[in-house]
Amino acid sequence: MTDVASANAAAAAGPTSSFSMVEEPLDLVRLSLDERIYVKLRGDRELRGRLHAYDQHLNMVLGEVEETITIVDVDEESNTQSVRTVNRKVPMLFVRGDGVILVSPPSRAS
Amino acid sequence: MSEQQQQSATAVAKKTPTDFLNHILGRRVFVRLNSGIDYRGVLACLDGYMNIALEQTEEYVDGELRNRYGDAFIRGNNVLYISTA
């Protein structure tokens, strides 16, 4: 069993278990503070940046952000689709929580 | 319906949706989002908003594997359903 799952089993055993680190999903975000994270947003947008702050809505302040926008172009004459991505860098960014789909911490040894 | 009848009706004899979710903690699950994107992984935990923490997550778009994440937080409002894998 992996770390989080075993911690979760500990959480199920009792709320006072001291070694349970991830008891609720937001703990995953809390453990990623000051780390570089990946955020998947609505509208085919992705962010990679350092997590400075967040709240229960998943509003976030990210630093040193790289935004990747995926655009699908449709050529009406040949009726073909082509996918391209646009990258841009933002030094500091506030993300409104309702646009967030997924947050992934930096990959830990697992 | 008596409790015994309920238990014979399904292997997962739980009374509420939340009981079901607590029952499948730590199991491999399949999560579909409203956008149609699917995630497979081990259900680490979830909360009342249906925010989900998954481990060993695989992301499928149109049935094709697109991404892997060690851990993934999925915001609950995007969730269409959760099933056991």
N, CA and C atoms of all chains as a GROMACS GRO file, in nm:
protein
  585
    1MET      N    1   0.085  -0.120   0.000
    1MET     CA    2   0.000   0.000   0.000
    1MET      C    3   0.089   0.125   0.000
    2THR      N    4   0.048   0.223  -0.072
    2THR     CA    5   0.129   0.344  -0.082
    2THR      C    6   0.112   0.430   0.042
    3ASP      N    7   0.194   0.533   0.049
    3ASP     CA    8   0.197   0.617   0.169
    3ASP      C    9   0.062   0.678   0.200
    4VAL      N   10   0.002   0.739   0.097
    4VAL     CA   11  -0.122   0.812   0.122
    4VAL      C   12  -0.234   0.716   0.160
    5ALA      N   13  -0.238   0.601   0.093
    5ALA     CA   14  -0.344   0.506   0.122
    5ALA      C   15  -0.331   0.450   0.264
    6SER      N   16  -0.206   0.424   0.303
    6SER     CA   17  -0.187   0.371   0.438
    6SER      C   18  -0.216   0.479   0.542
    7ALA      N   19  -0.180   0.603   0.508
    7ALA     CA   20  -0.214   0.714   0.598
    7ALA      C   21  -0.364   0.727   0.611
    8ASN      N   22  -0.430   0.699   0.498
    8ASN     CA   23  -0.574   0.709   0.497
    8ASN      C   24  -0.638   0.600   0.582
    9ALA      N   25  -0.579   0.479   0.576
    9ALA     CA   26  -0.627   0.370   0.659
    9ALA      C   27  -0.612   0.408   0.806
   10ALA      N   28  -0.501   0.479   0.835
   10ALA     CA   29  -0.479   0.525   0.971
   10ALA      C   30  -0.585   0.628   1.010
   11ALA      N   31  -0.621   0.711   0.912
   11ALA     CA   32  -0.723   0.812   0.939
   11ALA      C   33  -0.857   0.747   0.968
   12ALA      N   34  -0.883   0.635   0.895
   12ALA     CA   35  -1.009   0.565   0.916
   12ALA      C   36  -1.010   0.500   1.054
   13ALA      N   37  -0.890   0.460   1.100
   13ALA     CA   38  -0.880   0.394   1.230
   13ALA      C   39  -0.916   0.490   1.342
   14GLY      N   40  -0.884   0.616   1.324
   14GLY     CA   41  -0.916   0.713   1.428
   14GLY      C   42  -0.870   0.851   1.388
   15PRO      N   43  -0.952   0.950   1.415
   15PRO     CA   44  -0.916   1.085   1.375
   15PRO      C   45  -0.795   1.141   1.449
   16THR      N   46  -0.757   1.077   1.558
   16THR     CA   47  -0.645   1.129   1.636
   16THR      C   48  -0.513   1.066   1.596
   17SER      N   49  -0.514   0.975   1.496
   17SER     CA   50  -0.389   0.915   1.452
   17SER      C   51  -0.291   1.024   1.413
   18SER      N   52  -0.175   1.025   1.475
   18SER     CA   53  -0.085   1.139   1.457
   18SER      C   54  -0.007   1.128   1.327
   19PHE      N   55   0.010   1.007   1.271
   19PHE     CA   56   0.095   0.993   1.154
   19PHE      C   57   0.017   0.996   1.023
   20SER      N   58  -0.113   1.022   1.029
   20SER     CA   59  -0.189   1.031   0.905
   20SER      C   60  -0.170   1.170   0.844
   21MET      N   61  -0.102   1.175   0.730
   21MET     CA   62  -0.071   1.305   0.671
   21MET      C   63  -0.179   1.353   0.575
   22VAL      N   64  -0.238   1.263   0.500
   22VAL     CA   65  -0.340   1.303   0.404
   22VAL      C   66  -0.474   1.246   0.448
   23GLU      N   67  -0.556   1.330   0.508
   23GLU     CA   68  -0.687   1.287   0.553
   23GLU      C   69  -0.797   1.337   0.462
   24GLU      N   70  -0.771   1.449   0.397
   24GLU     CA   71  -0.868   1.503   0.302
   24GLU      C   72  -0.792   1.548   0.179
   25PRO      N   73  -0.863   1.552   0.065
   25PRO     CA   74  -0.794   1.580  -0.062
   25PRO      C   75  -0.712   1.709  -0.059
   26LEU      N   76  -0.760   1.812   0.010
   26LEU     CA   77  -0.687   1.939   0.010
   26LEU      C   78  -0.550   1.928   0.077
   27ASP      N   79  -0.531   1.823   0.159
   27ASP     CA   80  -0.399   1.802   0.219
   27ASP      C   81  -0.293   1.781   0.111
   28LEU      N   82  -0.336   1.720   0.000
   28LEU     CA   83  -0.244   1.699  -0.112
   28LEU      C   84  -0.193   1.834  -0.164
   29VAL      N   85  -0.281   1.932  -0.166
   29VAL     CA   86  -0.243   2.066  -0.211
   29VAL      C   87  -0.157   2.134  -0.105
   30ARG      N   88  -0.197   2.116   0.022
   30ARG     CA   89  -0.120   2.177   0.131
   30ARG      C   90   0.025   2.130   0.130
   31LEU      N   91   0.045   2.001   0.103
   31LEU     CA   92   0.180   1.945   0.101
   31LEU      C   93   0.261   1.995  -0.017
   32SER      N   94   0.195   2.061  -0.113
   32SER     CA   95   0.264   2.110  -0.232
   32SER      C   96   0.300   2.258  -0.222
   33LEU      N   97   0.272   2.320  -0.107
   33LEU     CA   98   0.306   2.462  -0.091
   33LEU      C   99   0.456   2.482  -0.114
   34ASP      N  100   0.489   2.588  -0.188
   34ASP     CA  101   0.627   2.624  -0.223
   34ASP      C  102   0.693   2.522  -0.316
   35GLU      N  103   0.614   2.433  -0.371
   35GLU     CA  104   0.666   2.338  -0.470
   35GLU      C  105   0.609   2.375  -0.606
   36ARG      N  106   0.675   2.324  -0.710
   36ARG     CA  107   0.620   2.345  -0.844
   36ARG      C  108   0.510   2.242  -0.868
   37ILE      N  109   0.396   2.289  -0.913
   37ILE     CA  110   0.284   2.200  -0.935
   37ILE      C  111   0.234   2.214  -1.079
   38TYR      N  112   0.153   2.116  -1.116
   38TYR     CA  113   0.087   2.117  -1.246
   38TYR      C  114  -0.062   2.139  -1.221
   39VAL      N  115  -0.122   2.232  -1.294
   39VAL     CA  116  -0.265   2.260  -1.279
   39VAL      C  117  -0.332   2.248  -1.415
   40LYS      N  118  -0.437   2.167  -1.420
   40LYS     CA  119  -0.515   2.156  -1.543
   40LYS      C  120  -0.640   2.241  -1.526
   41LEU      N  121  -0.663   2.329  -1.623
   41LEU     CA  122  -0.774   2.424  -1.614
   41LEU      C  123  -0.876   2.399  -1.724
   42ARG      N  124  -0.994   2.454  -1.703
   42ARG     CA  125  -1.094   2.455  -1.809
   42ARG      C  126  -1.042   2.535  -1.928
   43GLY      N  127  -1.095   2.504  -2.045
   43GLY     CA  128  -1.056   2.578  -2.164
   43GLY      C  129  -0.921   2.534  -2.220
   44ASP      N  130  -0.885   2.406  -2.199
   44ASP     CA  131  -0.762   2.349  -2.254
   44ASP      C  132  -0.638   2.430  -2.215
   45ARG      N  133  -0.634   2.470  -2.090
   45ARG     CA  134  -0.518   2.543  -2.041
   45ARG      C  135  -0.450   2.465  -1.930
   46GLU      N  136  -0.319   2.472  -1.930
   46GLU     CA  137  -0.241   2.406  -1.825
   46GLU      C  138  -0.142   2.506  -1.768
   47LEU      N  139  -0.116   2.495  -1.641
   47LEU     CA  140  -0.019   2.582  -1.574
   47LEU      C  141   0.085   2.497  -1.504
   48ARG      N  142   0.209   2.543  -1.509
   48ARG     CA  143   0.313   2.485  -1.424
   48ARG      C  144   0.377   2.600  -1.349
   49GLY      N  145   0.376   2.592  -1.219
   49GLY     CA  146   0.431   2.703  -1.142
   49GLY      C  147   0.445   2.668  -0.996
   50ARG      N  148   0.505   2.763  -0.922
   50ARG     CA  149   0.529   2.739  -0.780
   50ARG      C  150   0.408   2.786  -0.699
   51LEU      N  151   0.359   2.697  -0.614
   51LEU     CA  152   0.238   2.727  -0.537
   51LEU      C  153   0.273   2.810  -0.414
   52HIS      N  154   0.231   2.937  -0.417
   52HIS     CA  155   0.258   3.024  -0.303
   52HIS      C  156   0.144   3.022  -0.201
   53ALA      N  157   0.021   3.011  -0.248
   53ALA     CA  158  -0.093   3.014  -0.157
   53ALA      C  159  -0.214   2.952  -0.225
   54TYR      N  160  -0.307   2.904  -0.142
   54TYR     CA  161  -0.432   2.850  -0.197
   54TYR      C  162  -0.538   2.862  -0.088
   55ASP      N  163  -0.665   2.845  -0.125
   55ASP     CA  164  -0.771   2.837  -0.024
   55ASP      C  165  -0.866   2.723  -0.058
   56GLN      N  166  -0.977   2.716   0.017
   56GLN     CA  167  -1.066   2.601   0.001
   56GLN      C  168  -1.137   2.597  -0.133
   57HIS      N  169  -1.140   2.712  -0.204
   57HIS     CA  170  -1.200   2.713  -0.337
   57HIS      C  171  -1.102   2.668  -0.445
   58LEU      N  172  -0.976   2.646  -0.403
   58LEU     CA  173  -0.868   2.622  -0.498
   58LEU      C  174  -0.828   2.748  -0.572
   59ASN      N  175  -0.872   2.867  -0.522
   59ASN     CA  176  -0.804   2.989  -0.566
   59ASN      C  177  -0.657   2.969  -0.533
   60MET      N  178  -0.570   3.010  -0.624
   60MET     CA  179  -0.427   2.987  -0.601
   60MET      C  180  -0.344   3.106  -0.645
   61VAL      N  181  -0.236   3.127  -0.576
   61VAL     CA  182  -0.134   3.221  -0.624
   61VAL      C  183  -0.013   3.138  -0.666
   62LEU      N  184   0.022   3.151  -0.794
   62LEU     CA  185   0.135   3.076  -0.849
   62LEU      C  186   0.243   3.173  -0.895
   63GLY      N  187   0.366   3.134  -0.875
   63GLY     CA  188   0.480   3.213  -0.922
   63GLY      C  189   0.555   3.140  -1.031
   64GLU      N  190   0.633   3.214  -1.109
   64GLU     CA  191   0.716   3.159  -1.218
   64GLU      C  192   0.633   3.062  -1.303
   65VAL      N  193   0.520   3.112  -1.353
   65VAL     CA  194   0.423   3.026  -1.418
   65VAL      C  195   0.451   3.013  -1.567
   66GLU      N  196   0.435   2.892  -1.616
   66GLU     CA  197   0.431   2.870  -1.760
   66GLU      C  198   0.292   2.820  -1.795
   67GLU      N  199   0.223   2.896  -1.878
   67GLU     CA  200   0.088   2.859  -1.921
   67GLU      C  201   0.096   2.796  -2.059
   68THR      N  202   0.030   2.683  -2.075
   68THR     CA  203   0.024   2.616  -2.205
   68THR      C  204  -0.122   2.612  -2.249
   69ILE      N  205  -0.149   2.673  -2.363
   69ILE     CA  206  -0.284   2.674  -2.418
   69ILE      C  207  -0.287   2.584  -2.541
   70THR      N  208  -0.379   2.489  -2.541
   70THR     CA  209  -0.392   2.399  -2.655
   70THR      C  210  -0.506   2.449  -2.744
   71ILE      N  211  -0.473   2.472  -2.869
   71ILE     CA  212  -0.571   2.527  -2.964
   71ILE      C  213  -0.591   2.427  -3.077
   72VAL      N  214  -0.717   2.398  -3.106
   72VAL     CA  215  -0.749   2.309  -3.219
   72VAL      C  216  -0.798   2.396  -3.334
   73ASP      N  217  -0.724   2.396  -3.444
   73ASP     CA  218  -0.764   2.471  -3.563
   73ASP      C  219  -0.835   2.377  -3.659
   74VAL      N  220  -0.946   2.423  -3.712
   74VAL     CA  221  -1.017   2.343  -3.813
   74VAL      C  222  -1.009   2.416  -3.946
   75ASP      N  223  -0.949   2.347  -4.044
   75ASP     CA  224  -0.943   2.401  -4.179
   75ASP      C  225  -1.073   2.366  -4.250
   76GLU      N  226  -1.154   2.466  -4.280
   76GLU     CA  227  -1.288   2.439  -4.333
   76GLU      C  228  -1.284   2.382  -4.473
   77GLU      N  229  -1.180   2.414  -4.550
   77GLU     CA  230  -1.175   2.364  -4.688
   77GLU      C  231  -1.144   2.215  -4.692
   78SER      N  232  -1.039   2.176  -4.622
   78SER     CA  233  -1.002   2.034  -4.623
   78SER      C  234  -1.070   1.959  -4.508
   79ASN      N  235  -1.135   2.034  -4.418
   79ASN     CA  236  -1.205   1.975  -4.303
   79ASN      C  237  -1.112   1.894  -4.216
   80THR      N  238  -0.989   1.941  -4.200
   80THR     CA  239  -0.894   1.870  -4.114
   80THR      C  240  -0.868   1.953  -3.989
   81GLN      N  241  -0.831   1.883  -3.884
   81GLN     CA  242  -0.801   1.948  -3.757
   81GLN      C  243  -0.651   1.948  -3.735
   82SER      N  244  -0.600   2.056  -3.680
   82SER     CA  245  -0.461   2.057  -3.638
   82SER      C  246  -0.454   2.115  -3.498
   83VAL      N  247  -0.373   2.053  -3.415
   83VAL     CA  248  -0.360   2.095  -3.276
   83VAL      C  249  -0.228   2.169  -3.260
   84ARG      N  250  -0.233   2.285  -3.199
   84ARG     CA  251  -0.110   2.358  -3.169
   84ARG      C  252  -0.116   2.409  -3.026
   85THR      N  253  -0.001   2.432  -2.970
   85THR     CA  254   0.003   2.484  -2.834
   85THR      C  255   0.074   2.618  -2.831
   86VAL      N  256   0.027   2.704  -2.746
   86VAL     CA  257   0.089   2.834  -2.724
   86VAL      C  258   0.139   2.838  -2.580
   87ASN      N  259   0.263   2.877  -2.563
   87ASN     CA  260   0.320   2.889  -2.429
   87ASN      C  261   0.344   3.035  -2.396
   88ARG      N  262   0.318   3.069  -2.271
   88ARG     CA  263   0.358   3.202  -2.226
   88ARG      C  264   0.398   3.196  -2.081
   89LYS      N  265   0.483   3.288  -2.044
   89LYS     CA  266   0.533   3.289  -1.906
   89LYS      C  267   0.474   3.407  -1.831
   90VAL      N  268   0.437   3.383  -1.707
   90VAL     CA  269   0.381   3.488  -1.621
   90VAL      C  270   0.456   3.482  -1.488
   91PRO      N  271   0.509   3.594  -1.442
   91PRO     CA  272   0.587   3.592  -1.317
   91PRO      C  273   0.501   3.555  -1.195
   92MET      N  274   0.380   3.610  -1.190
   92MET     CA  275   0.294   3.584  -1.074
   92MET      C  276   0.149   3.583  -1.121
   93LEU      N  277   0.073   3.487  -1.072
   93LEU     CA  278  -0.061   3.467  -1.127
   93LEU      C  279  -0.158   3.429  -1.016
   94PHE      N  280  -0.274   3.493  -1.015
   94PHE     CA  281  -0.384   3.450  -0.929
   94PHE      C  282  -0.479   3.367  -1.015
   95VAL      N  283  -0.509   3.246  -0.971
   95VAL     CA  284  -0.600   3.159  -1.044
   95VAL      C  285  -0.729   3.146  -0.966
   96ARG      N  286  -0.841   3.176  -1.031
   96ARG     CA  287  -0.970   3.158  -0.966
   96ARG      C  288  -1.003   3.009  -0.960
   97GLY      N  289  -1.046   2.964  -0.843
   97GLY     CA  290  -1.062   2.821  -0.818
   97GLY      C  291  -1.159   2.749  -0.908
   98ASP      N  292  -1.264   2.819  -0.952
   98ASP     CA  293  -1.367   2.747  -1.027
   98ASP      C  294  -1.320   2.700  -1.164
   99GLY      N  295  -1.205   2.749  -1.209
   99GLY     CA  296  -1.153   2.703  -1.338
   99GLY      C  297  -1.066   2.579  -1.326
  100VAL      N  298  -1.038   2.537  -1.203
  100VAL     CA  299  -0.943   2.427  -1.182
  100VAL      C  300  -1.011   2.292  -1.204
  101ILE      N  301  -0.947   2.206  -1.278
  101ILE     CA  302  -0.994   2.067  -1.294
  101ILE      C  303  -0.910   1.974  -1.208
  102LEU      N  304  -0.776   1.987  -1.220
  102LEU     CA  305  -0.688   1.891  -1.154
  102LEU      C  306  -0.561   1.962  -1.107
  103VAL      N  307  -0.512   1.921  -0.992
  103VAL     CA  308  -0.384   1.970  -0.941
  103VAL      C  309  -0.297   1.850  -0.913
  104SER      N  310  -0.174   1.854  -0.965
  104SER     CA  311  -0.083   1.744  -0.937
  104SER      C  312   0.047   1.798  -0.878
  105PRO      N  313   0.085   1.747  -0.762
  105PRO     CA  314   0.210   1.790  -0.699
  105PRO      C  315   0.329   1.739  -0.780
  106PRO      N  316   0.448   1.791  -0.749
  106PRO     CA  317   0.567   1.735  -0.814
  106PRO      C  318   0.574   1.587  -0.780
  107SER      N  319   0.621   1.507  -0.876
  107SER     CA  320   0.621   1.362  -0.852
  107SER      C  321   0.718   1.328  -0.739
  108ARG      N  322   0.664   1.265  -0.639
  108ARG     CA  323   0.748   1.216  -0.529
  108ARG      C  324   0.782   1.071  -0.556
  109ALA      N  325   0.880   1.021  -0.485
  109ALA     CA  326   0.910   0.879  -0.495
  109ALA      C  327   0.789   0.800  -0.447
  110SER      N  328   0.733   0.721  -0.538
  110SER     CA  329   0.613   0.646  -0.498
  110SER      C  330   0.611   0.511  -0.566
  111MET      N  331  -3.782  -0.271   0.288
  111MET     CA  332  -3.690  -0.383   0.268
  111MET      C  333  -3.603  -0.400   0.391
  112SER      N  334  -3.589  -0.522   0.439
  112SER     CA  335  -3.507  -0.544   0.559
  112SER      C  336  -3.360  -0.532   0.524
  113GLU      N  337  -3.280  -0.516   0.627
  113GLU     CA  338  -3.137  -0.501   0.602
  113GLU      C  339  -3.078  -0.626   0.539
  114GLN      N  340  -3.133  -0.739   0.580
  114GLN     CA  341  -3.082  -0.865   0.525
  114GLN      C  342  -3.110  -0.874   0.375
  115GLN      N  343  -3.230  -0.831   0.337
  115GLN     CA  344  -3.263  -0.832   0.194
  115GLN      C  345  -3.170  -0.741   0.116
  116GLN      N  346  -3.143  -0.625   0.175
  116GLN     CA  347  -3.052  -0.532   0.110
  116GLN      C  348  -2.915  -0.595   0.091
  117GLN      N  349  -2.870  -0.666   0.193
  117GLN     CA  350  -2.737  -0.725   0.185
  117GLN      C  351  -2.732  -0.830   0.077
  118SER      N  352  -2.839  -0.905   0.059
  118SER     CA  353  -2.837  -1.008  -0.044
  118SER      C  354  -2.852  -0.946  -0.182
  119ALA      N  355  -2.909  -0.825  -0.187
  119ALA     CA  356  -2.932  -0.762  -0.316
  119ALA      C  357  -2.800  -0.720  -0.382
  120THR      N  358  -2.704  -0.681  -0.303
  120THR     CA  359  -2.577  -0.637  -0.360
  120THR      C  360  -2.463  -0.673  -0.268
  121ALA      N  361  -2.346  -0.698  -0.331
  121ALA     CA  362  -2.230  -0.735  -0.250
  121ALA      C  363  -2.187  -0.617  -0.164
  122VAL      N  364  -2.205  -0.496  -0.215
  122VAL     CA  365  -2.169  -0.377  -0.138
  122VAL      C  366  -2.295  -0.330  -0.067
  123ALA      N  367  -2.318  -0.384   0.053
  123ALA     CA  368  -2.441  -0.352   0.125
  123ALA      C  369  -2.418  -0.228   0.210
  124LYS      N  370  -2.438  -0.112   0.149
  124LYS     CA  371  -2.420   0.014   0.220
  124LYS      C  372  -2.545   0.098   0.201
  125LYS      N  373  -2.567   0.186   0.295
  125LYS     CA  374  -2.696   0.253   0.296
  125LYS      C  375  -2.700   0.384   0.220
  126THR      N  376  -2.590   0.455   0.222
  126THR     CA  377  -2.590   0.586   0.156
  126THR      C  378  -2.474   0.594   0.056
  127PRO      N  379  -2.482   0.687  -0.036
  127PRO     CA  380  -2.370   0.707  -0.129
  127PRO      C  381  -2.238   0.730  -0.056
  128THR      N  382  -2.243   0.804   0.053
  128THR     CA  383  -2.120   0.830   0.127
  128THR      C  384  -2.063   0.702   0.184
  129ASP      N  385  -2.151   0.612   0.229
  129ASP     CA  386  -2.103   0.483   0.279
  129ASP      C  387  -2.030   0.407   0.169
  130PHE      N  388  -2.086   0.415   0.049
  130PHE     CA  389  -2.021   0.349  -0.065
  130PHE      C  390  -1.883   0.408  -0.088
  131LEU      N  391  -1.874   0.541  -0.087
  131LEU     CA  392  -1.746   0.606  -0.113
  131LEU      C  393  -1.644   0.569  -0.007
  132ASN      N  394  -1.687   0.566   0.120
  132ASN     CA  395  -1.594   0.527   0.226
  132ASN      C  396  -1.551   0.382   0.210
  133HIS      N  397  -1.643   0.301   0.157
  133HIS     CA  398  -1.616   0.159   0.138
  133HIS      C  399  -1.507   0.136   0.033
  134ILE      N  400  -1.500   0.221  -0.069
  134ILE     CA  401  -1.404   0.198  -0.177
  134ILE      C  402  -1.274   0.276  -0.158
  135LEU      N  403  -1.255   0.341  -0.044
  135LEU     CA  404  -1.128   0.408  -0.016
  135LEU      C  405  -1.014   0.307  -0.024
  136GLY      N  406  -0.906   0.346  -0.090
  136GLY     CA  407  -0.791   0.258  -0.102
  136GLY      C  408  -0.801   0.160  -0.218
  137ARG      N  409  -0.914   0.160  -0.287
  137ARG     CA  410  -0.930   0.069  -0.401
  137ARG      C  411  -0.899   0.142  -0.531
  138ARG      N  412  -0.877   0.064  -0.636
  138ARG     CA  413  -0.862   0.125  -0.768
  138ARG      C  414  -0.999   0.169  -0.817
  139VAL      N  415  -1.006   0.292  -0.864
  139VAL     CA  416  -1.135   0.347  -0.907
  139VAL      C  417  -1.121   0.410  -1.045
  140PHE      N  418  -1.236   0.438  -1.100
  140PHE     CA  419  -1.249   0.497  -1.232
  140PHE      C  420  -1.336   0.621  -1.213
  141VAL      N  421  -1.281   0.737  -1.248
  141VAL     CA  422  -1.353   0.863  -1.229
  141VAL      C  423  -1.379   0.927  -1.365
  142ARG      N  424  -1.502   0.957  -1.393
  142ARG     CA  425  -1.533   1.028  -1.518
  142ARG      C  426  -1.573   1.171  -1.486
  143LEU      N  427  -1.516   1.265  -1.560
  143LEU     CA  428  -1.549   1.406  -1.542
  143LEU      C  429  -1.658   1.446  -1.641
  144ASN      N  430  -1.719   1.560  -1.613
  144ASN     CA  431  -1.823   1.612  -1.703
  144ASN      C  432  -1.770   1.633  -1.845
  145SER      N  433  -1.641   1.665  -1.856
  145SER     CA  434  -1.582   1.689  -1.988
  145SER      C  435  -1.562   1.560  -2.066
  146GLY      N  436  -1.580   1.444  -2.001
  146GLY     CA  437  -1.560   1.316  -2.069
  146GLY      C  438  -1.423   1.256  -2.043
  147ILE      N  439  -1.335   1.332  -1.980
  147ILE     CA  440  -1.202   1.279  -1.947
  147ILE      C  441  -1.217   1.178  -1.833
  148ASP      N  442  -1.140   1.070  -1.843
  148ASP     CA  443  -1.146   0.964  -1.742
  148ASP      C  444  -1.015   0.956  -1.665
  149TYR      N  445  -1.026   0.924  -1.539
  149TYR     CA  446  -0.907   0.899  -1.457
  149TYR      C  447  -0.920   0.764  -1.390
  150ARG      N  448  -0.809   0.689  -1.393
  150ARG     CA  449  -0.801   0.565  -1.317
  150ARG      C  450  -0.692   0.580  -1.213
  151GLY      N  451  -0.716   0.531  -1.095
  151GLY     CA  452  -0.614   0.538  -0.992
  151GLY      C  453  -0.666   0.485  -0.861
  152VAL      N  454  -0.579   0.490  -0.760
  152VAL     CA  455  -0.617   0.443  -0.628
  152VAL      C  456  -0.679   0.560  -0.551
  153LEU      N  457  -0.798   0.538  -0.501
  153LEU     CA  458  -0.870   0.643  -0.430
  153LEU      C  459  -0.808   0.664  -0.292
  154ALA      N  460  -0.732   0.773  -0.277
  154ALA     CA  461  -0.665   0.798  -0.149
  154ALA      C  462  -0.763   0.856  -0.048
  155CYS      N  463  -0.839   0.956  -0.090
  155CYS     CA  464  -0.941   1.012  -0.002
  155CYS      C  465  -1.031   1.107  -0.079
  156LEU      N  466  -1.139   1.144  -0.016
  156LEU     CA  467  -1.229   1.241  -0.077
  156LEU      C  468  -1.304   1.314   0.033
  157ASP      N  469  -1.370   1.425  -0.005
  157ASP     CA  470  -1.440   1.505   0.096
  157ASP      C  471  -1.583   1.532   0.050
  158GLY      N  472  -1.652   1.616   0.127
  158GLY     CA  473  -1.792   1.642   0.101
  158GLY      C  474  -1.821   1.712  -0.030
  159TYR      N  475  -1.720   1.781  -0.086
  159TYR     CA  476  -1.740   1.844  -0.217
  159TYR      C  477  -1.717   1.745  -0.331
  160MET      N  478  -1.682   1.621  -0.293
  160MET     CA  479  -1.639   1.521  -0.388
  160MET      C  480  -1.506   1.558  -0.454
  161ASN      N  481  -1.430   1.647  -0.389
  161ASN     CA  482  -1.289   1.660  -0.425
  161ASN      C  483  -1.225   1.524  -0.402
  162ILE      N  484  -1.134   1.486  -0.490
  162ILE     CA  485  -1.078   1.351  -0.486
  162ILE      C  486  -0.926   1.358  -0.488
  163ALA      N  487  -0.862   1.277  -0.405
  163ALA     CA  488  -0.718   1.256  -0.416
  163ALA      C  489  -0.694   1.117  -0.470
  164LEU      N  490  -0.626   1.110  -0.583
  164LEU     CA  491  -0.596   0.982  -0.647
  164LEU      C  492  -0.445   0.959  -0.646
  165GLU      N  493  -0.406   0.831  -0.638
  165GLU     CA  494  -0.266   0.792  -0.650
  165GLU      C  495  -0.250   0.708  -0.776
  166GLN      N  496  -0.127   0.708  -0.827
  166GLN     CA  497  -0.096   0.629  -0.948
  166GLN      C  498  -0.200   0.656  -1.057
  167THR      N  499  -0.221   0.784  -1.082
  167THR     CA  500  -0.332   0.826  -1.167
  167THR      C  501  -0.295   0.816  -1.315
  168GLU      N  502  -0.387   0.764  -1.392
  168GLU     CA  503  -0.374   0.762  -1.537
  168GLU      C  504  -0.489   0.842  -1.595
  169GLU      N  505  -0.456   0.929  -1.690
  169GLU     CA  506  -0.557   1.015  -1.753
  169GLU      C  507  -0.588   0.963  -1.893
  170TYR      N  508  -0.715   0.942  -1.921
  170TYR     CA  509  -0.757   0.892  -2.052
  170TYR      C  510  -0.845   0.995  -2.121
  171VAL      N  511  -0.810   1.029  -2.245
  171VAL     CA  512  -0.892   1.115  -2.328
  171VAL      C  513  -0.936   1.033  -2.448
  172ASP      N  514  -1.065   1.024  -2.470
  172ASP     CA  515  -1.122   0.938  -2.575
  172ASP      C  516  -1.069   0.796  -2.562
  173GLY      N  517  -1.054   0.748  -2.440
  173GLY     CA  518  -1.011   0.611  -2.417
  173GLY      C  519  -0.862   0.588  -2.433
  174GLU      N  520  -0.787   0.694  -2.468
  174GLU     CA  521  -0.643   0.677  -2.488
  174GLU      C  522  -0.567   0.738  -2.371
  175LEU      N  523  -0.464   0.666  -2.326
  175LEU     CA  524  -0.383   0.714  -2.215
  175LEU      C  525  -0.308   0.840  -2.256
  176ARG      N  526  -0.328   0.949  -2.184
  176ARG     CA  527  -0.264   1.076  -2.219
  176ARG      C  528  -0.156   1.117  -2.119
  177ASN      N  529  -0.175   1.082  -1.993
  177ASN     CA  530  -0.088   1.134  -1.889
  177ASN      C  531  -0.087   1.041  -1.770
  178ARG      N  532   0.021   1.049  -1.694
  178ARG     CA  533   0.026   0.981  -1.564
  178ARG      C  534   0.065   1.082  -1.458
  179TYR      N  535   0.004   1.073  -1.343
  179TYR     CA  536   0.040   1.158  -1.230
  179TYR      C  537   0.061   1.067  -1.109
  180GLY      N  538   0.166   1.095  -1.031
  180GLY     CA  539   0.186   1.018  -0.909
  180GLY      C  540   0.069   1.038  -0.814
  181ASP      N  541   0.041   1.163  -0.786
  181ASP     CA  542  -0.077   1.201  -0.708
  181ASP      C  543  -0.156   1.302  -0.789
  182ALA      N  544  -0.285   1.303  -0.767
  182ALA     CA  545  -0.367   1.402  -0.837
  182ALA      C  546  -0.483   1.443  -0.748
  183PHE      N  547  -0.505   1.574  -0.744
  183PHE     CA  548  -0.622   1.630  -0.677
  183PHE      C  549  -0.722   1.666  -0.786
  184ILE      N  550  -0.843   1.615  -0.777
  184ILE     CA  551  -0.947   1.649  -0.874
  184ILE      C  552  -1.054   1.731  -0.803
  185ARG      N  553  -1.084   1.849  -0.857
  185ARG     CA  554  -1.184   1.936  -0.795
  185ARG      C  555  -1.323   1.876  -0.814
  186GLY      N  556  -1.398   1.867  -0.706
  186GLY     CA  557  -1.523   1.789  -0.704
  186GLY      C  558  -1.627   1.830  -0.805
  187ASN      N  559  -1.631   1.961  -0.839
  187ASN     CA  560  -1.739   2.005  -0.928
  187ASN      C  561  -1.728   1.946  -1.068
  188ASN      N  562  -1.611   1.894  -1.103
  188ASN     CA  563  -1.592   1.836  -1.236
  188ASN      C  564  -1.634   1.690  -1.245
  189VAL      N  565  -1.665   1.628  -1.129
  189VAL     CA  566  -1.686   1.484  -1.126
  189VAL      C  567  -1.827   1.447  -1.173
  190LEU      N  568  -1.834   1.356  -1.268
  190LEU     CA  569  -1.962   1.301  -1.312
  190LEU      C  570  -1.995   1.176  -1.233
  191TYR      N  571  -1.903   1.080  -1.231
  191TYR     CA  572  -1.923   0.963  -1.146
  191TYR      C  573  -1.791   0.899  -1.104
  192ILE      N  574  -1.801   0.817  -1.002
  192ILE     CA  575  -1.688   0.739  -0.952
  192ILE      C  576  -1.732   0.594  -0.949
  193SER      N  577  -1.651   0.505  -1.007
  193SER     CA  578  -1.687   0.364  -0.998
  193SER      C  579  -1.561   0.285  -0.963
  194THR      N  580  -1.581   0.162  -0.919
  194THR     CA  581  -1.467   0.078  -0.893
  194THR      C  582  -1.414   0.028  -1.027
  195ALA      N  583  -1.282   0.025  -1.039
  195ALA     CA  584  -1.220  -0.012  -1.167
  195ALA      C  585  -1.239  -0.160  -1.196
   0.00000   0.00000   0.00000
